[in-house]
Amino acid sequence: MGMMQMKLGGGTFALVLKKTFHQHLQVVVVSEISQGVVLVIRDVKIFYNILYILKKSMLFNFNCLLDVWALDYPTRAKRFELNYKLVNINRPVNLFIKLSVGLNIIMNSIVNLYPSADWLERETWGYVWHLF
C-alpha cells in the first residue's frame, strides 16, 4: 500500500487527520500530495497543541522532526511561512506542517517536544530572523 493510500484508524491518513482536528477545520487544512500529507495551520495559537497531539498520540506517533525551514513572502501580511517535516519512523508517511506568521509574532520553541528543533530553529532564525 503506497504512502498516499496508507490506512490508519479506519481511513486514509489525511481523513483521520481531518476527523481528529474537526473542531479546528476553520483554522486547519489537510491535503494530500505525492510526498505525503500537508497540514496547514491558520492560527498560531493552536500550533503547539496540534504538534503535541501528533507526537504523543499513539494514533499518529510522529516521533521525529526532520526539518524546519522558512519562506519569506514580503508582500504578504503574514510574511513568513514556517514549515515543519515530521515522520513516524514506523509508518511510511511524511507530514508537512505549514504555518504563516507575521513579522512581529514570536513562536514558542518546540524543543521540549522535538530536541532536534534546537538546531533547526536556530538555522531558521539565522535565515529569516524570525524568533522562537
Backbone hydrogen bonds in HBPLUS format (Angstrom, degrees):
<---DONOR---> <-ACCEPTOR-->    atom                        ^
c    i                          cat <-CA-CA->   ^        H-A-AA   ^      H-
h    n   atom  resd res      DA  || num        DHA   H-A  angle D-A-AA Bond
n    s   type  num  typ     dist DA aas  dist angle  dist       angle   num
A0005-GLN N   A0002-GLY O   3.18 MM   3  5.43 128.5  2.46 102.1 114.6     1
A0006-MET N   A0003-MET O   3.42 MM   3  5.30 168.5  2.43 103.9 105.6     2
A0008-LEU N   A0011-GLY O   2.76 MM   3  5.56 155.5  1.82 159.2 166.8     3
A0016-VAL N   A0012-THR O   2.97 MM   4  6.28 159.3  2.02 157.6 163.7     4
A0017-LEU N   A0013-PHE O   2.95 MM   4  6.25 155.7  2.01 151.7 158.4     5
A0018-LYS N   A0014-ALA O   3.01 MM   4  6.29 158.5  2.06 147.6 153.1     6
A0019-LYS N   A0015-LEU O   2.94 MM   4  6.23 158.4  1.98 150.9 156.6     7
A0020-THR N   A0016-VAL O   2.89 MM   4  6.06 155.5  1.95 147.7 154.7     8
A0021-PHE N   A0017-LEU O   3.00 MM   4  6.17 160.5  2.04 154.1 158.2     9
A0024-HIS N   A0021-PHE O   2.86 MM   3  5.42 158.0  1.91 119.3 126.8    10
A0025-LEU N   A0022-HIS O   3.30 MM   3  5.18 164.9  2.33 110.8 109.0    11
A0027-VAL N   A0024-HIS O   2.72 MM   3  5.38 154.8  1.78 123.8 132.5    12
A0028-VAL N   A0024-HIS O   2.80 MM   4  5.75 116.8  2.20 146.5 160.0    13
A0042-ARG N   A0027-VAL O   2.57 MM  15  4.66 177.9  1.57 152.5 153.3    14
A0029-VAL N   A0040-VAL O   2.82 MM  11  4.96 155.5  1.87 143.1 151.2    15
A0040-VAL N   A0029-VAL O   2.76 MM  11  4.96 167.0  1.78 154.5 157.3    16
A0031-SER N   A0038-VAL O   2.95 MM   7  5.28 157.4  2.00 151.2 157.1    17
A0038-VAL N   A0031-SER O   2.76 MM   7  5.28 172.7  1.76 165.7 168.2    18
A0033-ILE N   A0036-GLY O   2.90 MM   3  5.37 177.1  1.90 150.8 151.7    19
A0036-GLY N   A0033-ILE O   3.17 MM   3  5.37 158.9  2.21 108.6 115.1    20
A0037-VAL N   A0094-ASN O   2.97 MM  57  6.31 160.5  2.01 155.7 160.5    21
A0096-PHE N   A0037-VAL O   2.82 MM  59  6.16 169.5  1.83 164.1 167.8    22
A0039-LEU N   A0096-PHE O   2.74 MM  57  6.09 162.5  1.77 164.4 169.5    23
A0098-LYS N   A0039-LEU O   2.93 MM  59  6.29 157.3  1.98 146.8 152.1    24
A0041-ILE N   A0098-LYS O   2.89 MM  57  6.19 167.8  1.90 178.9 175.6    25
A0046-ILE N   A0043-ASP O   3.18 MM   3  5.99 156.6  2.24 122.2 126.8    26
A0047-PHE N   A0044-VAL O   3.30 MM   3  5.20 154.5  2.37 100.4 107.9    27
A0050-ILE N   A0046-ILE O   3.03 MM   4  6.22 158.8  2.07 158.2 164.1    28
A0051-LEU N   A0047-PHE O   3.01 MM   4  6.31 162.2  2.04 155.2 160.3    29
A0052-TYR N   A0048-TYR O   2.86 MM   4  6.09 156.2  1.92 151.5 158.4    30
A0053-ILE N   A0049-ASN O   3.05 MM   4  6.33 160.6  2.09 147.4 151.4    31
A0054-LEU N   A0050-ILE O   2.93 MM   4  6.17 162.8  1.96 152.3 157.4    32
A0055-LYS N   A0051-LEU O   2.98 MM   4  6.18 143.0  2.12 147.1 156.2    33
A0056-LYS N   A0052-TYR O   2.85 MM   4  5.90 173.8  1.85 159.7 161.6    34
A0057-SER N   A0053-ILE O   2.97 MM   4  5.32 156.6  2.02 138.4 143.6    35
A0062-PHE N   A0054-LEU O   2.80 MM   8  5.65 170.6  1.81 153.0 149.7    36
A0060-PHE N   A0057-SER O   3.18 MM   3  5.55 131.8  2.42 105.4 115.6    37
A0061-ASN N   A0057-SER O   2.77 MM   4  5.57 136.4  1.96 161.4 173.5    38
A0063-ASN N   A0061-ASN O   2.87 MM   2  5.45 115.7  2.29 113.5  96.1    39
A0064-CYS N   A0087-VAL O   3.17 MM  23  5.33 143.5  2.31 164.9 165.5    40
A0087-VAL N   A0064-CYS O   2.92 MM  23  5.33 153.6  1.99 152.0 159.2    41
A0066-LEU N   A0085-LYS O   2.82 MM  19  5.52 155.0  1.88 159.0 166.4    42
A0085-LYS N   A0067-ASP O   2.95 MM  18  5.17 157.4  2.00 146.5 146.9    43
A0069-TRP N   A0083-ASN O   2.95 MM  14  5.24 155.0  2.02 141.1 148.2    44
A0083-ASN N   A0069-TRP O   2.75 MM  14  5.24 156.9  1.80 169.1 171.5    45
A0071-LEU N   A0081-GLU O   2.92 MM  10  5.10 148.6  2.02 135.5 145.8    46
A0081-GLU N   A0071-LEU O   2.90 MM  10  5.10 163.2  1.93 148.3 153.7    47
A0073-TYR N   A0079-ARG O   2.78 MM   6  4.95 166.3  1.80 151.3 154.9    48
A0076-ARG N   A0073-TYR O   3.03 MM   3  5.71 166.3  2.05 127.6 132.0    49
A0080-PHE N   A0101-VAL O   2.99 MM  21  5.31 153.6  2.06 172.6 166.9    50
A0101-VAL N   A0080-PHE O   2.77 MM  21  5.31 159.3  1.81 155.4 162.7    51
A0082-LEU N   A0099-LEU O   2.73 MM  17  5.15 161.6  1.76 162.2 155.6    52
A0099-LEU N   A0082-LEU O   2.90 MM  17  5.15 146.4  2.02 150.5 158.0    53
A0084-TYR N   A0097-ILE O   2.87 MM  13  5.01 151.3  1.96 143.3 151.3    54
A0097-ILE N   A0084-TYR O   2.79 MM  13  5.01 164.5  1.81 149.5 155.0    55
A0086-LEU N   A0095-LEU O   2.81 MM   9  5.11 169.6  1.82 158.2 160.4    56
A0095-LEU N   A0086-LEU O   2.93 MM   9  5.11 165.6  1.95 159.7 158.1    57
A0091-ARG N   A0088-ASN O   3.05 MM   3  5.52 166.4  2.07 119.9 124.1    58
A0093-VAL N   A0091-ARG O   2.95 MM   2  5.76 135.1  2.16 104.7  92.4    59
A0105-ILE N   A0102-GLY O   3.43 MM   3  5.55 169.9  2.44 109.0 111.0    60
A0107-MET N   A0131-LEU O   3.08 MM  24  6.29 155.1  2.14 152.9 145.1    61
A0113-LEU N   A0110-ILE O   2.95 MM   3  5.39 141.7  2.10 110.1 121.1    62
A0114-TYR N   A0110-ILE O   2.82 MM   4  6.01 171.2  1.83 161.5 164.5    63
A0117-ALA N   A0114-TYR O   2.87 MM   3  5.60 163.9  1.89 125.7 131.2    64
A0118-ASP N   A0115-PRO O   3.17 MM   3  5.93 167.0  2.19 120.5 123.8    65
A0121-GLU N   A0117-ALA O   2.72 MM   4  5.58 165.2  1.74 152.2 154.7    66
A0122-ARG N   A0118-ASP O   3.28 MM   4  6.42 155.5  2.34 139.5 146.1    67
A0123-GLU N   A0119-TRP O   2.94 MM   4  6.21 156.9  2.00 153.1 159.3    68
A0124-THR N   A0120-LEU O   2.97 MM   4  6.18 154.5  2.03 143.9 151.1    69
A0125-TRP N   A0121-GLU O   2.87 MM   4  6.07 158.8  1.92 147.7 153.6    70
A0126-GLY N   A0122-ARG O   2.92 MM   4  6.12 153.5  1.99 143.8 151.2    71
A0127-TYR N   A0123-GLU O   3.08 MM   4  6.33 132.6  2.32 137.3 149.2    72
A0127-TYR N   A0124-THR O   3.10 MM   3  5.12 131.8  2.34  95.4 108.6    73
A0128-VAL N   A0124-THR O   3.03 MM   4  6.29 171.5  2.04 164.7 163.8    74
A0129-TRP N   A0125-TRP O   2.61 MM   4  4.34 135.3  1.80 131.3 138.4    75
